[in-house]
Amino acid sequence: MKRIHVFTSAACNYIPKVRALVASIRKYHPEWIVHLALSDEVPEGLDLSSEPFDEIHPVSSLEIPDVVGWSFCHTIVELSTAIKPFLLARLLDRPDCAGVVYLDPDTVLFSRLDDVVEAIGSANIALTPHQVSPERTLAAVMDNEIASLKHGVYNLGFAAVAPTETGKAFAAWWSERIYHFCRAEIHNGLFTDQRWIDLVPAFFEGVCILRTTRLNVAPWNVTTRELSGSLAEGILVDGAPLGFYHFTGFDSGAHKAMAWKNASGQPAVAELVNWYTETIAELGKDPLSAVRWAFARFDDGTLIPKPARLVYRERLDLQRAFANPFSTVGGGYKAWWESQGRIEYPALFDAATVDAEMLRLTMSLTPGFRAGESHREDAMSRVRTHLLRAIDEPAHGRALAKRAWEILRTEGVRGVVRRISN
């Protein structure tokens, strides 16, 4: 018999909080098969067999090309989103799959989602927009509608996909895009895995936009939705049972701030927020919450700075030279970063300039990790991009000349030739 497969994505240290989501799935959909896309590796001695998942899929098991170097390019949040389409593709190929539902680890169900299952019974893909009604005030337009223009029309805390040829084609396309472009770079039109989904209704047939207000309720849409009732009697959204609520941004405090701002007159929202605060506070006491992320450090225990990930992501020559950038055998990428990296990118080692320099380095969009591509083709593409930009932007031309001089001074002519050819 074919069944619905549902999955979420998180690292080991977030598993205790994910239990709130899984408990709600077990309550309302005990017939679903529950999976975890693990953006981590299970440390030796850690037993996850008692966790409430039917199957756990570590990142190394997802058949992602050059997964070690690729993983190094991402922060923990980026990696947790980047692996989603790869597990989606795997689950859609299972012979027992009636459909796949993805839910963010900070969502919780409050009633059955039969309307979601019904949607992918006749459609290939089902999505929920951040908003389904226009805002009524300029403040809300700026907070919510413009945020959707920046981060994506559809919230990827949820997606449902049918095991059709189109559904599988979508998963393959999404995987290809996310492999290179899972970044929070709004200035480049990117926001992790989410902004890409704006293209889905244009690229794929049979896309169902779920406009019901009972799904994916969150601070960015409570200004146009009326929540009533209570947890004991049932929460209603515009008179319909609340399907699931998205407690996004809870750890940073952003969720509470926006919820109080956008739903200050709705006691039901306050009850939801207070309930989740207490729930995850208790779940967070589990020692598992303190487990170190497998990709946080070099293999000698040194914490990997975010700029080191960025430079590795942007440099094909480094990806080729250090296939396993975590390894410090023979010095490895860590030794390069601490010596040559400091010479080539001094602003990344200064707390006063690091943020501005990281932004500058990402202003020219690149394909990111591409260890499997041709050296020469990539090098010529980068040279062409820089020269064209130098023509349009004199400041960039001056910066380019200064950079070339620095390389010539520190590495000589061979260094310049190597940078162009690698």
PyMOL commands that set and color helices and strands:
alter all, ss='L'
color gray80, all
select helices_A, chain A and resi 12-28+59-61+67-72+76-82+84-92+114-122+138-151+165-181+186-188+195-203+222-224+254-262+267-283+287-290+306-314+316-321+332-344+346-349+354-361+375-392+394-421
alter helices_A, ss='H'
color red, helices_A
select strands_A, chain A and resi 3-10+33-38+55-58+97-103+107-109+125-127+158-161+184-185+190-191+207-209+227-230+234-237+240-241+244-246
alter strands_A, ss='S'
color yellow, strands_A
deselect
rebuild
show_as cartoon
